[in-house]
Amino acid sequence: MAGWKIVNVDGVVGSGDGVFVVAGSEGSQGTTDSYSCNMESSQSKRSASFSEQTSQPLSEKDMEELQSTLPPDKKLKAGREYIWNRKSKRKAEYWKYYLEYVENGKLRAECKFCPKTFAADGNLNGSKNVKNHAESCLGNPINIEKEKGKEKQTKLYFDQEHESSELKCGSRIINLNDVREALIHMIIVDELPFKHVEKPGFRHFVQVACPQFHIPSRVTIARDCLKLYYSEKEKLREMFKTCQRISVTTDTWTSIQRINYMCLTAHFIDNDWKLNKKIINFCPISSHKGEAIGKAVEACLEYWGIDDKLFTVTVDNASSNDVACAHLSRMVRRTGCINDGKNLHVRCIAHIINLIVWDGIREHGVCIDRVRNAVKYVKNSPARILRFKDLVQKANIDSKSSLSFDVPTRWNSTYIMLETALKYRRVFSGLSLPDGEDLNDNERPPEPEDWEKVERLVLFLGGFYLLTKRISGSHYVIANKDLGEIASMYDMLNNWEQSEDLNFQAMAIAMKKKFDKYWGDVDKMNKFIYVAFLLDPHSKMVIVELTLTDMHGPEKGTKLANDVKEFAYSLFEEYRKMYATSNIPDCGDNMSMDIDNSKGVGSDYVRKLKERAKRLKGTSGYAISELDRYLNDQLGPEEEEQDALTWWGKNGQRYVILNRMARDILAIPLSTVASESAFSTGGRTLDPFRSSLTPKMVQALLCTQDWLRAKEVPIVDVEENLKELEEIEKEVQRGESNDVDDEVVFVDSLV
């Protein structure tokens, strides 16, 4: 084949019949190397052609030209016998990305952009692998452009639905940019350290799952996390421009770095009637004093451009929060607010329930302390834990609950501790718990009468535990449930107040006293809570009246109900004036309030009559019409099962002004759990191994994680379930697991 030259980068160029003497690269010592091409023509016409032609020596220019076809970081390999052909008969475009050479009598092709090589004899080998690699090699600049969105291969995949075993088939284009974005998403949402990408296990996984993906360094990952934070922040800023009013919750926390942080969470209902919860700031604060908190919240709201949209602030009962809310009340009166900012401050109902329950629990401090010490005694020794498990098995107690400590400041954790310990009541009696005259009364083992008290206490606290769980949600509307939950708590206390057990009667009385301190008077509660109950289509005014009558008696309850109704009408009138437009009639359905522009006889009298009617009703004709129409409308059978947000989303167009009022009031959070839960995330993010993170990076990680998490996906508990792990170990030991090596040795089995 005329024009072919064989080049050995270690030798010299020569010529001959059937024997090619090949030359090395520039600077070689001139040694010769013979290569025999006596290949059978039946094996390859292409190979046989080598022996029929005489190659010409490579000039220095030829060598430079050959090297110039390679990327700057690619060099001709020493000892490899390359073939240089300017007039190749290969017509396919992808061959220009390869260097051809001969190895052990076989023709091969080497990629110009990576070390990959392929068999390249046209008669003995197909060109499929060569072609596929040319189209997918990520070292090729052409393919890099393709990865940005051009000419990519679509591949089928099977996706498993969350909490479902159903597989869905779809198509997906593998895009390395998407892979990198997914990596950043994983780092943020799963609270992984930046150096996770440099761990050998992760690198091995990526090499197997997606070998063409180049893993960024931890510095690049940190930079990408900040970029994503700024990108998502701009999206949220645009969302704020379209919402009406925003309610916020805030709380403070001291990190392991000894830095005071403040978390500010925004709650609002968007135009699609979806409740949104967004952490908008997680920033350092100078102190926990009220004035510092108030100024920090004001600065955050101004930064986001929502200081004129603030509706309510939900905080716990710390005195510093009263000062902070007073500061924010002055701010909203300057920027514009509803009801002159008088109902800005909302007290956290979960915190109040905590105070009420602790007042009652103190009456049973001795029996609680005894159970707590018994649990502590068992859990402080591995040998005692094994003994405890053995007794549980012998007693045939069918329970998967594990003993747990309580947090002294969280009564719900005390309830869980008591509820779990009560299931193993018989087991504790079989243990040799410490006892003696030198122990205090509350340090002795639980006696039968203690367990009886704990049993009644668990029954009593169960209702408050469930109530706290219901009002602590942040992804569903709870403002319309507040008054009903408070009334149910009042009913529970009344029932226990009539108990024959004097201890529980005293406990109910103590709790009732604390209850009356916060909720005994309608003036002590935020009136928005009553209006939220009224705006629940399943409640309306009738349920409000019945609830207040049950709590305060017929006379006082009726008066309070009238006060709530009057406040609702005045609030609606304020909204009507704020959102009145030309296409909203200023009249009722049954009586026109429009002034007749004609100059007929009696027109002045009619106008004055209408003004008198407005004054008598205390509001405008339109307000009477729309609000009264809502209160008088009955729910259809298909609407009984709808929650309040769904109902308003489907029926809001029937109440032009009232739906705006409902959108603001129903979004009010009743607890600060949304902000407090961020501190749990902060504690995991700023652990002893990551305490060097800057406050700015901490805010970026926590805020972005909150924005990226879908509301329907629960936050996974990172702690392993001990019971599940024990069951897996038993399965492996019995040889029932097909996925795990049967020769696993457990330390417990050797003890």
NUTILO-324557 format. One record per residue (C-alpha): x, y, z; residue in one letter. Coordinates in steps of 0.5 Angstrom, whole numbers, padded with zeros to 4 digits, always signed. Each point is the difference from the previous one (the first is absolute). Layout:
// NUTILO-324557
XYZA;...
END
This chain:
// NUTILO-324557
+0000+0000+0000M;+0004+0006-0003A;+0001+0006+0005G;+0000-0005+0007W;+0006+0001+0004K;+0001-0004+0007I;+0003+0004+0005V;+0004-0003+0006N;+0001+0006+0005V;+0006-0004+0002D;+0003-0001-0006G;+0002+0002-0007V;-0003+0000-0007V;+0002-0005-0005G;-0003-0003-0006S;-0001-0007-0003G;-0004-0006-0003D;-0005-0003+0005G;+0005+0003+0006V;-0001+0007+0002F;+0005+0003+0004V;-0003+0006+0004V;+0003+0006+0003A;-0001+0003+0007G;-0002+0007+0002S;+0005+0006+0000E;+0006-0001+0004G;+0001-0007-0001S;+0006-0004+0000Q;-0001-0003-0007G;+0000-0007+0002T;-0004-0004-0004T;-0006-0005+0001D;-0003-0005-0005S;-0007-0002-0001Y;-0003-0005-0004S;-0006+0000-0003C;-0001-0006-0003N;-0007-0001+0002M;-0005-0004-0004E;-0004+0003-0005S;-0006-0005+0002S;+0000+0004+0006Q;+0000+0007-0002S;+0001+0003-0006K;+0002+0007+0003R;+0005-0004+0004S;+0003-0003-0006A;+0000+0007-0004S;+0006+0002+0005F;+0005-0005-0003S;-0002+0002-0007E;+0002+0007+0001Q;+0006+0004+0002T;+0000+0005+0005S;+0003+0006+0000Q;+0005+0003+0005P;-0004+0005+0005L;+0003+0007+0000S;+0001+0004+0006E;-0006+0004-0003K;-0004-0006-0001D;+0001-0002+0008M;-0002+0007+0002E;-0006+0000-0005E;-0002-0007+0004L;+0001+0003+0007Q;-0004+0006-0002S;-0006-0004-0001T;+0000-0002+0007L;-0003+0005+0006P;+0006+0003+0004P;+0000-0005+0006D;+0000-0006-0005K;+0007-0003-0002K;+0002-0005-0005L;+0001-0006+0004K;+0008-0003+0000A;+0000-0007-0003G;-0006+0001-0004R;+0000-0001-0007E;-0005+0005-0003Y;-0002+0000-0007I;-0001+0007-0004W;-0004+0000-0006N;-0002+0007-0003R;-0005-0003-0005K;-0004-0006+0004S;-0005-0004-0003K;-0004+0001+0007R;-0006+0004-0002K;-0003+0001+0007A;+0000+0006+0003E;+0002-0003+0007Y;+0007-0003-0002W;+0003+0007+0000K;+0000+0000+0008Y;+0004-0007-0001Y;+0008-0001-0001L;+0001-0007-0003E;+0006-0005+0002Y;+0002-0007-0001V;+0001-0004+0006E;+0001-0008+0000N;-0001+0000-0007G;-0007+0003+0001K;-0003+0007-0002L;-0003+0004+0006R;-0002+0007+0001A;+0001+0005+0006E;-0004+0005+0002C;+0003+0007-0001K;-0003+0003+0006F;+0000-0006+0005C;+0005-0006+0001P;-0006-0005-0003K;+0002-0005-0005T;-0004-0004-0005F;+0001-0006-0005A;+0000+0004-0007A;+0001-0005-0006D;-0006+0001-0004G;-0001-0007-0002N;+0001-0004+0006L;-0003+0006+0005N;-0006+0004+0000G;+0000+0007+0001S;-0006+0001+0005K;+0004+0001+0006N;+0005+0005-0004V;-0006+0004-0002K;-0004-0001+0007N;+0006+0003+0004H;+0001+0005-0005A;-0007+0003+0001E;+0001-0001+0008S;+0007+0002+0002C;+0000+0005+0005L;+0007+0003-0002G;-0002+0002-0007N;-0003+0007+0000P;-0005-0002-0005I;-0003-0004+0005N;+0000+0005+0006I;-0004+0004-0004E;-0005-0005-0002K;+0000-0001+0008E;-0003+0007+0001K;-0006-0002-0004G;+0001-0002-0007K;-0001-0007-0003E;+0000-0004+0006K;-0002-0007+0001Q;-0007-0002+0003T;+0000-0006+0005K;-0006-0003+0003L;+0000-0001+0008Y;-0005-0002+0005F;-0002+0004+0006D;-0003-0002+0006Q;-0005+0004+0003E;+0001+0003+0007H;-0003-0005+0006E;-0003-0005-0006S;+0003-0006-0003S;-0003+0002-0007E;+0006+0001-0006L;-0001+0006-0005K;+0003-0001-0007C;+0003+0007-0003G;+0005+0002-0004S;+0006+0005+0002R;+0006+0003-0003I;+0007-0001+0004I;+0002+0007+0001N;+0007+0001+0004L;-0002+0007+0002N;-0007-0003+0003D;+0004-0005+0003V;+0005+0005+0004R;-0007+0004+0002E;-0002-0006+0003A;+0006-0001+0004L;-0001+0007+0002I;-0007-0002+0002H;+0002-0006+0004M;+0006+0004+0004I;-0005+0005+0002I;-0007-0004+0001V;+0004-0006+0004D;+0004+0005+0004E;+0007-0003-0003L;+0007+0003+0002P;+0003+0003-0007F;+0006-0005+0001K;-0005-0006-0001H;+0002+0001-0008V;+0007-0002+0002E;-0002-0006+0004K;+0003-0006-0004P;-0007-0004+0001G;-0004+0005-0003F;+0005+0001-0006R;+0000-0008-0001H;-0007+0001+0000F;+0000+0005-0005V;+0005-0003-0004Q;-0005-0006-0001V;-0006+0003-0001A;+0002+0006-0004C;+0007-0001-0002P;+0000+0006-0005Q;-0002+0005+0006F;+0006+0004+0002H;-0001+0001+0008I;+0001+0007+0002P;+0005+0002+0006S;-0003+0002+0006R;+0002+0007-0001V;-0004+0000-0006T;-0006-0003+0003I;+0000+0005+0005A;+0000+0005-0005R;-0006-0003-0004D;-0004+0000+0007C;+0001+0007+0000L;-0002+0001-0007K;-0006-0004+0001L;-0002+0004+0006Y;+0000+0006-0004Y;-0004-0003-0005S;-0006-0002+0004E;+0000+0006+0004K;-0001+0004-0006E;-0006-0005-0002K;-0003+0001+0007L;+0001+0008+0000R;-0004-0001-0007E;-0006-0004+0004M;+0000+0005+0006F;-0002+0006-0005K;-0006-0004-0002T;-0003-0002+0007C;-0004+0004+0004Q;+0002+0000+0008R;+0005-0004+0003I;+0000-0003+0007S;+0007-0002+0003V;+0002-0004+0006T;+0007+0002+0003T;+0004-0003+0006D;+0008+0000+0002T;+0005-0005+0001W;+0007-0001+0002T;+0005-0004-0004S;+0006-0005+0002I;+0004+0006-0003Q;-0003+0005+0006R;-0004+0004-0005I;-0007+0002+0001N;-0004-0001-0006Y;-0007+0002-0002M;-0005-0004-0004C;-0005+0004-0004L;-0005-0004-0004T;-0006+0003-0004A;-0007-0003-0001H;-0004+0002-0006F;-0006-0003-0004I;+0002+0001-0008D;-0005+0002-0006N;-0001-0008-0001D;-0003-0001+0008W;+0007-0004+0002K;+0003+0002+0007L;+0007+0001-0001N;+0005+0000+0006K;+0007+0003-0002K;+0006+0001+0005I;+0002+0007-0003I;+0006+0002+0005N;+0004-0004+0005F;+0005+0005+0002C;+0004+0002+0006P;-0003+0005+0005I;+0004+0004+0005S;-0004-0002+0006S;-0007-0004+0002H;-0003+0007+0003K;-0006+0002-0003G;+0002+0007-0003E;+0006-0004-0004A;-0005-0005-0002I;-0005+0005-0003G;+0005+0004-0004K;+0003-0007-0003A;-0007-0002-0002V;-0001+0007-0003E;+0006+0000-0004A;-0001-0007-0003C;-0007+0002-0002L;+0003+0007-0003E;+0005-0004-0004Y;-0005-0005-0003W;-0005+0006-0001G;-0006-0003+0004I;+0000+0005+0006D;-0006+0003-0003D;-0003-0007+0000K;+0001-0002+0007L;-0007-0003+0003F;+0002-0004+0006T;+0006-0002+0004V;-0001-0006+0004T;+0005-0001+0006V;+0001-0004+0007D;-0002+0004+0006N;+0007+0002+0002A;+0000+0007+0002S;+0005+0003-0005S;-0005-0002-0005N;-0005+0005+0002D;+0005+0005+0000V;+0002-0002-0007A;-0008+0000-0003C;-0001+0007+0003A;+0006+0002-0004H;-0003-0004-0006L;-0007+0003+0001S;+0003+0007+0000R;+0003-0002-0007M;-0006-0002-0003V;-0004+0006+0002R;+0005+0004-0004R;+0000-0005-0006T;-0007-0002+0000G;-0004-0005+0003C;-0007-0004+0002I;-0003+0003+0006N;+0005+0005+0002D;+0005-0006+0002G;-0004-0001+0006K;-0001-0008-0001N;+0008-0001-0003L;+0002-0004+0006H;-0002-0007+0000V;+0002-0004+0006R;+0003-0007-0001C;-0006-0005+0002I;+0005-0006+0000A;+0004+0004+0005H;-0006+0002+0004I;-0002-0008+0000I;+0007-0001+0003N;-0001+0004+0006L;-0007-0002+0001I;+0002-0007+0000V;+0006+0001+0005W;-0004+0003+0005D;-0004-0006+0000G;+0006-0005+0000I;+0003+0003+0006R;-0005-0004+0004E;+0002-0006-0002H;+0008+0001+0000G;+0002-0006+0005V;-0003-0005-0004C;+0003+0003-0007I;+0007+0001+0003D;-0001-0008+0003R;-0001-0002-0007V;+0005+0004-0003R;+0005-0002+0004N;-0002-0008-0001A;+0001+0002-0008V;+0007+0003+0001K;+0002-0006+0004Y;-0001-0005-0005V;+0002+0005-0006K;+0007+0001+0003N;+0003-0007+0000S;+0000-0004-0006P;-0001-0007+0004A;-0006+0003+0003R;-0003+0002-0006I;+0001-0008-0002L;-0003-0002+0006R;-0006+0005-0001F;-0001-0003-0007K;+0001-0007+0002D;-0006+0001+0006L;-0004+0003-0006V;+0001-0006-0004Q;-0002-0004+0006K;-0006+0004+0002A;-0003-0001-0007N;-0001+0008-0001I;-0001+0002-0007D;+0002+0007-0001S;+0006+0003-0004K;+0000+0006+0004S;+0007+0001+0003S;+0002+0004+0006L;+0001+0007+0000S;+0002+0006+0004F;-0004+0006+0000D;+0002+0007+0000V;-0001+0004+0006P;-0003+0006-0004T;-0004-0004-0004R;-0006-0003+0003W;-0002-0004-0007N;+0007-0004+0001S;-0002-0001+0007T;-0007-0003-0002Y;+0004-0004-0005I;+0004-0003+0005M;-0005-0002+0005L;-0005-0003-0006E;+0006-0004-0002T;+0002-0002+0007A;-0007-0002+0002L;+0000-0005-0005K;+0006-0004+0003Y;-0003+0001+0007R;+0001-0007+0002R;+0007+0000-0003V;+0002+0005+0005F;-0003-0004+0006S;+0005-0005-0002G;+0006+0004+0000L;+0005+0001+0006S;-0001+0008+0000L;+0004+0003+0005P;-0004+0001+0007D;+0003+0002+0007G;-0001+0005+0006E;+0005+0005-0003D;-0004+0001-0006L;-0005+0006-0001N;-0007-0002+0000D;-0001+0002-0008N;+0006-0004-0001E;-0003-0007+0002R;-0002-0005-0004P;-0008+0001-0003P;-0005-0003+0005E;-0006-0003-0003P;-0004+0006+0002E;+0005+0004-0004D;-0002-0004-0006W;-0007+0001+0001E;+0001+0008+0000K;+0005+0000-0006V;-0006-0004-0003E;-0005+0005+0001R;+0005+0006-0002L;+0001-0003-0006V;-0007-0001-0002L;-0001+0007+0003F;+0006+0003-0004L;-0002-0004-0007G;-0005+0005-0002G;+0005+0006+0001F;+0005-0004-0004Y;-0004-0001-0006L;-0003+0007+0001L;+0008+0003-0001T;+0001-0004-0006K;-0006+0002-0003R;+0002+0008+0001I;+0007-0001-0002S;+0000-0001-0007G;+0002+0005-0005S;-0002-0003-0007H;-0007+0000+0002Y;-0005+0006+0002V;-0001-0001+0008I;-0003+0008+0001A;-0007-0003-0001N;+0001-0005+0005K;+0003+0004+0006D;-0007+0002+0004L;-0002-0007-0001G;+0006-0003+0003E;+0000+0005+0006I;-0007-0002+0001A;+0001-0007+0000S;+0006+0001+0005M;-0005+0004+0004Y;-0005-0006+0000D;+0006-0005+0002M;+0002+0004+0006L;-0007+0001+0002N;-0001-0008+0000N;+0006-0001+0004W;-0002+0005+0005E;-0006-0004+0002Q;+0004-0007+0001S;+0000-0004+0006E;+0007+0000+0000D;+0002+0006+0005L;+0007+0000-0004N;-0002+0001-0007F;-0005+0005+0003Q;+0005+0004+0003A;+0004-0001-0007M;-0006+0002-0004A;-0001+0006+0005I;+0007+0003-0001A;+0000-0001-0008M;-0007+0004+0000K;+0003+0006+0004K;+0006+0000-0005K;-0006-0001-0006F;-0004+0006+0002D;+0007+0004+0001K;+0000+0000-0008Y;-0006-0002-0003W;-0005+0002+0006G;-0002+0006-0003D;-0002+0002-0008V;+0005+0006+0001D;+0006-0004+0002K;-0001-0004-0007M;+0002+0003-0007N;-0007+0001-0003K;+0003-0002-0007F;-0001-0007+0003I;-0007+0001+0001Y;-0001+0002-0007V;+0004-0006-0002A;-0005-0004+0003F;-0006+0004-0003L;+0004-0001-0007L;+0000-0007+0000D;-0006-0002-0004P;-0002-0006+0005H;+0000+0004+0006S;-0003+0007-0002K;-0003+0005+0005M;-0005-0006+0003V;+0006-0004+0002I;+0004+0006+0003V;-0006+0002+0004E;-0001-0007+0003L;+0007-0001+0002T;+0001+0007+0004L;-0007-0002+0003T;+0003-0007+0002D;+0006+0004+0003M;-0002+0006+0003H;-0008-0001+0002G;-0006+0002-0004P;+0000+0007+0002E;+0008+0002-0001K;+0000-0005-0006G;-0005+0004-0004T;+0003+0006+0002K;+0007-0002-0003L;-0003-0003-0006A;-0003+0007-0002N;+0006+0003+0002D;+0004-0005-0005V;-0006+0001-0005K;+0001+0008+0000E;+0008-0001-0001F;-0001-0004-0006A;-0005+0005-0003Y;+0005+0006+0002S;+0006-0004-0003L;-0004-0002-0006F;-0002+0007-0001E;+0008+0002+0000E;+0001-0005-0005Y;-0005+0002-0005R;+0002+0007+0000K;+0007-0002-0001M;-0001-0005-0006Y;-0007+0004-0003A;+0001+0000-0007T;-0005+0003-0006S;-0002-0007-0001N;-0002-0002+0007I;-0007+0003+0001P;-0001+0004+0007D;-0007-0003+0001C;-0004-0005+0003G;-0004-0006-0004D;-0007+0002+0003N;+0001+0008+0000M;+0004+0004-0005S;+0005+0005+0004M;+0002+0004-0007D;-0002+0007+0000I;-0005+0002-0005D;+0003+0005-0005N;-0007+0002-0002S;-0003+0007+0002K;-0007-0003+0001G;-0004+0002+0006V;+0002-0003+0007G;+0007-0002-0002S;+0003+0004+0006D;-0004-0003+0005Y;+0001-0007-0003V;+0008+0001+0000R;-0001+0003+0008K;-0004-0007+0001L;+0006-0004-0003K;+0005+0003+0005E;-0004-0001+0006R;-0001-0007-0002A;+0007-0001+0000K;+0001+0004+0006R;-0005-0005+0004L;+0004-0006-0003K;+0006+0002+0002G;+0003-0001-0007T;-0001+0000-0007S;-0005-0003-0004G;+0005-0004-0004Y;+0003-0003+0007A;-0007-0002+0002I;-0001-0004-0006S;+0006-0003-0001E;+0002-0002+0007L;-0007-0002+0002D;-0001-0004-0007R;+0006-0004+0002Y;-0002-0001+0007L;-0007-0002-0002N;+0002-0005-0006D;-0001-0007+0002Q;+0006-0005-0002L;-0002-0006-0005G;+0001-0007+0001P;+0006+0000-0004E;+0003+0006+0003E;+0000-0003+0007E;+0006-0004-0001E;+0004+0006-0003Q;+0005+0003+0005D;+0000+0008+0001A;+0005+0001-0005L;-0003-0004-0006T;-0007+0003+0001W;+0003+0007+0000W;+0004-0002-0006G;-0006-0002-0004K;-0005+0005+0003N;+0004+0006+0001G;-0003+0003-0007Q;-0007+0001+0004R;+0003+0004+0005Y;+0004+0006-0003V;+0003+0003+0006I;-0001-0005+0005L;+0004-0005-0003N;+0006+0005+0000R;-0001+0001+0008M;-0001-0008+0000A;+0007-0001-0003R;+0004+0005+0005D;-0004-0003+0006I;+0001-0007-0001L;+0007+0000-0002A;+0001+0002+0008I;+0005-0005+0003P;-0002-0002+0007L;+0007-0002+0003S;+0007+0001-0001T;+0002-0007-0002V;+0001+0002-0007A;+0006+0004+0002S;+0002-0004+0006E;+0001-0006-0005S;+0005+0004-0004A;+0004+0000+0007F;+0000-0008-0001S;+0003+0000-0007T;+0005+0006+0003G;+0003-0005+0005G;+0001-0005-0005R;+0003+0005-0005T;+0005+0003+0005L;+0002-0007+0004D;+0007+0000+0003P;+0003-0002-0007F;-0003+0006-0004R;+0000+0005+0005S;+0005+0005-0004S;-0006+0001-0005L;-0001+0008-0001T;-0007+0003+0002P;-0001+0002-0007K;+0001-0008-0002M;-0004-0002+0006V;-0006+0004-0003Q;+0001-0002-0007A;+0000-0007+0002L;-0006+0000+0004L;-0005+0005-0004C;+0002-0004-0006T;-0002-0007+0003Q;-0007+0003+0002D;-0001+0003-0007W;+0002-0007-0003L;-0004-0004+0004R;-0007-0002-0003A;-0005+0000+0005K;-0003-0007-0001E;+0007-0003+0001V;+0001-0001+0008P;+0006+0002+0003I;+0004-0007+0001V;+0002-0002+0007D;+0008-0001-0001V;+0000-0004+0006E;+0000-0008-0001E;-0006-0004+0003N;+0003-0004+0005L;-0006-0005+0000K;+0001-0001-0008E;+0007-0001+0000L;-0001-0005+0006E;-0005-0004-0005E;+0005+0000-0006I;+0006-0003+0004E;-0005-0005+0002K;-0002-0002-0007E;+0008+0000-0002V;+0001-0005+0006Q;-0006-0004-0002R;+0003+0000-0007G;-0007+0003-0003E;+0003+0006-0003S;+0003-0001-0007N;+0003+0007-0001D;+0005-0001+0006V;+0006-0004+0000D;-0002-0006+0005D;+0007+0000+0003E;-0001+0006+0004V;+0002-0001+0007V;-0003+0005+0005F;+0003+0001+0007V;-0006-0001+0004D;+0000-0007-0002S;+0008-0001+0002L;-0002+0003+0007V;
END
